[in-house]
């Protein structure tokens, strides 16, 4: 198959985006939101076919699964994006030089944005909304697990685009085969930036094989440290929420660290997790304390590999640390630099934690479950970047822009 035709059409469509009025963009997004809800039954029919091919115990199953409520949430995210201010055309810098050259630094779209993702059909709509709002064209390569769901959502979006007389190539969904992935990785000159969303193995593969710039949306190996001064009730609620709210997402908690002086509070701190059927992998000290109260079928001695693991399931590592410094050292050794949290009433310890932890999002006395573009007021997200160049953390509208220098003169020449 000649994949080049997809990329050429996307590049041509990119040139048409600059002429779209902001009002038109917002109307289209609102109409797509309504159309997704109106066509929910058709989308769910295709989603059920995808789900039938995946074992229910697969961690990706929950990410793949759609419902009318989830489709409504996706639609609400699109409406939220429509209601946000456009980041395009912002004057980032404005100055007049001694030679009277007037120089402005102005925000512009990235151009053609490629996204490779796994069993996450919501990404299809999220990426479209954010790219369309920012004047970008989206080239999507979804996984075969979600092929029919992605096609159904794309069909709805294309229908709305055609209704408004907009080139449907502003959203391109590539075939779900591996050859399309290879073609996208090599689409230099057509695709401006590539964003992988999925497992660490997918991200590593894209980073190592792409010939175009990559923004990594890394895996989440997430810690919460319960400090010596931590409030027990806050800790119980935060840890339970961070672990169980939705286990298959990258902001889900993977490891609890607890100050040695609070070890006697550990059974109470983790007691809600037992009701949620969370399986623990506890180090020697914590295991000794938990074995008297935590259900035996859910309690296991930790092995070295349990620390630094993104579980994406109802599993959690537990480790006792001597103090804040030890907690910081453990996080530095095992963190994926996604989201990290401290539960503490000590102002100095909180300040030190927030200052020293190297992660895209750091929390004090709150659940890491908030690391999400919509929760951060970005409308939606194209991913959560764990790297430091161009974008970091939840990537919303502003992270999908670059800038150019606009220079106005009156006959000036350089000597």
Number of C-alpha atoms within 10 A of each C-alpha: 7 8 16 13 10 16 24 16 16 26 23 16 22 22 15 14 21 15 8 12 9 17 9 13 20 23 15 24 28 22 19 24 27 18 17 24 19 14 14 21 13 14 25 20 14 19 24 17 15 21 21 11 11 16 10 12 9 12 17 22 20 17 18 20 20 22 14 14 11 14 22 17 15 21 25 19 25 28 23 20 27 24 14 14 11 17 19 21 14 13 14 12 11 12 12 13 8 7 11 12 15 15 16 19 17 19 21 20 27 20 25 27 23 27 25 22 22 21 25 23 27 20 23 26 27 22 26 24 34 29 26 24 28 27 29 29 32 28 28 27 25 28 22 17 23 26 24 22 30 28 21 20 23 21 16 20 25 19 15 20 20 11 12 15 9 18 17 21 21 27 27 20 21 22 18 19 13 11 13 18 22 14 16 27 24 15 21 15 12 21 24 16 21 25 22 26 26 22 18 16 11 17 21 13 13 24 19 11 11 19 16 19 14 19 24 25 26 25 26 27 25 29 32 30 29 28 26 20 15 19 15 18 10 15 24 17 16 21 29 21 20 22 29 20 15 18 22 20 21 26 29 31 36 27 31 23 25 28 21 19 14 16 17 12 14 20 17 16 23 22 17 17 24 17 11 12 14 21 20 28 22 26 19 14 15 22 20 11 16 22 15 10 12 20 16 12 9 15 20 15 16 19 12 8 8 20 24 20 20 25 22 23 21 20 23 26 25 26 22 24 22 14 16 21 13 14 25 19 13 17 25 15 11 15 25 23 24 28 30 30 27 28 26 21 15 12 11 9 19 19 11 13 22 17 10 11 20 19 22 20 22 21 19 20 19 19 27 28 22 16 22 23 20 17 13 14 13 19 23 28 25 27 25 28 25 24 18 12 9 11 19 21 24 25 21 27 27 17 20 25 21 14 17 13 14 12 12 13 12 9 6 10 7 4 3
